[in-house]
Amino acid sequence: MSLDLDPKTTALLVMDYQTAIVENFVADKDALLERMAGLIAAARRSGTMVLYVVVGFRAGYPEVSPRNMIFSTLKQSGMFGAGAGGTEIHKAVAPAGDEVVITKHRVGAFLGTDLEMVLRANGIETTILAGIATSGVVLSTLRHAADADFRIVVAADCCSDRDGEVHRVLLEKVFPRQAQVASAADIARALSA
């Protein structure tokens, strides 16, 4: 299947590329950051909207229920709270100018955020997903985007997961049911075509 992308109706979502996540959850971080930076640069050159999604919480974590296993652990650790270290987007892939940064309080990028409003207000029909972790933000965001009738492309080599087998199964078996899966280089070529 060929990859045909219209930069005017496409957005690149750079998800959870925060310093603490990159430093603690990525094996070959330099190569991943280089590919991500290259894809961001290609998107910017083509006029494709670049959006950032980060995880973060207000002081006291009022967004976190004690029933939420993942985030109640983060609350106890103090990670991703207001002013906590490591919450900034990694400098190698940082936003430029007025690029939108969406703060989420759950695994996926849509629930409880204004992401869908921003996408629809800008005429976005296609989302390119890149993020850490493949089994977390990428999977959750892909499922919601598919249910919301967005066309989805996953930048396979700009996603990472602690579990290599889960990463492989998602990219090869699960994601292709609802998305095109492509390399950053192939996506960059499609955006410049």
N, C-alpha and C positions, 0 to 999 in steps of 0.2 A: 504494500500500500504506500503510495507516494505521500510525501509530507508537503502540503500546500498551506502556507500561513499568510494571512493578511495582517501586516503590522498594525493597521488602524483598528482592527477588531480583536487583537490578541494582547494578552497581558502575561508577563512573566511573574510568577509568585516565588519569591525567595523566602523560604520558610524555616524558621528556627536556626538560622545561621548566627546564633549568638555565641560570644566568646566561650562561655562555660560549656555549651553544648559541643562546639567544635573541638575544644581542648580535651573533653572527657569522653566523648562518644564516637570519635572518628579515628580509624586506624591510620590511614594515609592522608592526613589533613592537608598537607601542602599540595598534593596533586588534586584533591577535591576542590580546594579553594582556587587553584589556578583555573580549573575547568569552569567553576561557577563564575569567576571574574570574567573569563572569556565570553561566556554566554551573556552575562549582563552587558558587557561592552557591545556585543553584537546586537542585542535588543535595543540598546540606546541608539546606536548608529542607524538602525532601521526605523526608529520612531515608535517602537513597541513600548507600551506602558510597562514600567517595572514597579512592582509593589513588594513591600517587605511585610512579613508576618513574624511577630515575636510573642513569646509567652511572658506574662508579667502579672503582678498582683499589687493591689493597693496595700498600704500599711495595715497590718493586722489580718490580711488575707480574707476579707469578707466574702470573696467569691468562692471560697473553698468549703465544701461540705465535709464533715467527718466521714461520710459514707463514700467519698471519692478516694479510692485507694491510692491512685497516682498522686493527686494533688495534695492530699492530706500529708503524705510523706514529704513533699516539697515544703509545705507550711512548717512542719516540724524542723526541717533543716535550715529554713530561712532563705532558701534559694529562690531566685526570681521575684523576691519581694521588692517593694519600693526602695530604691537606693542600694540594693544588693550588688555586689561585684559580679562581673561576668554576664550581666544582662544585655550589655551593648552588642550591637551587630558587629561581627568581626571586621576589623579595619580593611581586610583584603577584599571585602565585598560590600562595603558600606554604601548607604544611599547617597545620591547626589542631588543637589538642588532641592526641589520640592517633591521628591518622590514620596509617596504615601507609605507610612508605617502603621500597620494594624496591630493592636495589642489584643491577644486572645487569652482566655482564662481556662481553656479546655484544650484537648489534644488537637482537634480539627480547627481549621482557620475560619469557619463560617459561624458556628454556634455562638451566639451572644456578641458578635462583632458587627461592624458595618461594612464588611468586605463585599457582600453581595450588592449592597447599595452603591458602593464605589464602582464596582464592575459594571453594573447596569447603567449608571449615570454616564459612564464613559463609552457606552456602546460596545462593551467587550462581549464577545461570543465564544472565544477560545482562551483557555487558561493553560499555560505551561507551568507544570508543577516541578519544583526542585526543593528538597528539604531533608532535614535530619530529625527524625528517623523515618525510614521508609515504612516501617510498621506502625508509626505513630502519626505524625502530622500529614505525611503524604497519603497514606491509606485513608484516614478520616476525611481529609479535604477532598480527595478524589471521589469518594462515595457521595458526599454532599453535592459536589459540583455536578456529578452525573445525574443525581436526582433533580437538580435545579436546571437541567437541560443545557449545561455548558458543554462545548466540545473540549476535550482534555487531551493534552500531550504531556507525557512524563519524560523529563530529562533524566534518563536512567543513570548516567554517570555523574549527575549532580545530586544524587540521593545517596544516603548512607545509613547503615543500620549496624548495631553491635552484633547481630546474628546474621552472618553471611548467608546461611541457608534460607532464612525467612526473607531476606532481601531478594535472593534469586527467585524464590517461588512467587513472590509478589510481582516482580518485574516480568517473569516469563509466563506465569500461569493465571494470575489473578487480574492484574491491571489491564492486560490486553482485551479483556471482556468489555471494558468501558472506556478505554483510552488508547491512543497511539503511544507506543514506547519507542523513544529514539535517543540517540546520543546528542550531547551538547553540540558537537560539530555539525551533525545533520540538521539540527534545529537552527543553528546560526546560518547555515547555507540557505535553508528555506526562508528565513526572515529577510535575507539579502537578495533573494531571487526577484 
